[in-house]
Amino acid sequence: MDHHDWTETQRETTVTVDGHDLPFAYYEAGADDDRRPVVFLHGIPTWSFLWRDAAPPLADSRHVLAPDLVGYGNSANRDGFDRSVRAQTVALADFLAERGVRDVDFVAHDIGGAVALRYAAARPDAVDRMVLSNAACFDSWPVEFVNSLGVPGEVEGWDDEELEGKLEFLFAEGSYDEADPEWLAGLKAPWKREGGRTALARAAVSTNTVHTTEIEYGRITADLLCLWGGEDVLQPVDNAERLVEATAGDGEVVALDSAYHWVTADRPGAYRDHLLEFLG
């Protein structure tokens, strides 16, 4: 499935964050009153297309939801609203409430992991299981390159060639082997649209370490699978070990070899198999 096909599957609603009513796009499959929802949360600078190989197979047994965080993908990308982990958690809670969902499981990557952790710490009885992959946590983020994107005027000043080069560095150079061209094109696409440069800069400047250092990790009672790209240098597997120690539920670390930060793309088959075993 390419990003055009993925976009065709998405639905749209509205979430409210700090008084702003914002368009919110999401993928949904396997909706059934008897199925426990599992919510897939992407990070920076991706969107729900990140889950194209991982989310659909779970729809045979689970109610699958995969939103685009506000400011990302096909959700609102205009200027003038907060895109921080705090704000994303507010948006997620509003989305789930609008859908009539409270009790959930999570699969989350990068800052999506931080959103899942904040949600689970605030509502420990609502989250039973979490799969976190190379997640932003504690004081492990943001990384230097993401920080540089938030410098005023930096991204907006790039021409098309510069933008393409930076996105290629982010996604292709961050892949363990040669990146799948379809996957690569899909992750680049939202940032190459009108307004994409500004949206990327706003997403970068909204990264805030305080939003994970203030989490009360000991309140999180969900069983935790840290399904990690074992060779990631941005969010190393040591962070997974810290998460297992800090949270109150049962925890396990599975480090997939031959995988960097983009573990869902580097090891799609193994990633999917572990998800199905843990959540299916």
Secondary structure, 3 states (H helix, E strand, C coil): CCHHHHHHHCEEEEEEECCEEEEEEEEEECCCCCCCEEEEECCCCCCHHHHCCCCHHHHHCCEEEEECCCCCCCCCCCCCCCCCHHHHHHHHHHHHHHCCCCCEEEEEECHHHHHHHHHHHHCHHHEEEEEEECCCCCCCCCCHHHHHHCCCCCCCCCCHHHHHHHHHHHHCCCCCCCCCHHHHHHHHHHHHCCCHHHHHHHHHHCCCCHHHHCCCHHHCCCEEEEEEECCCCCCCHHHHHHHHHHCCCCEEEEEECCCCCCHHHHCHHHHHHHHHHHHC
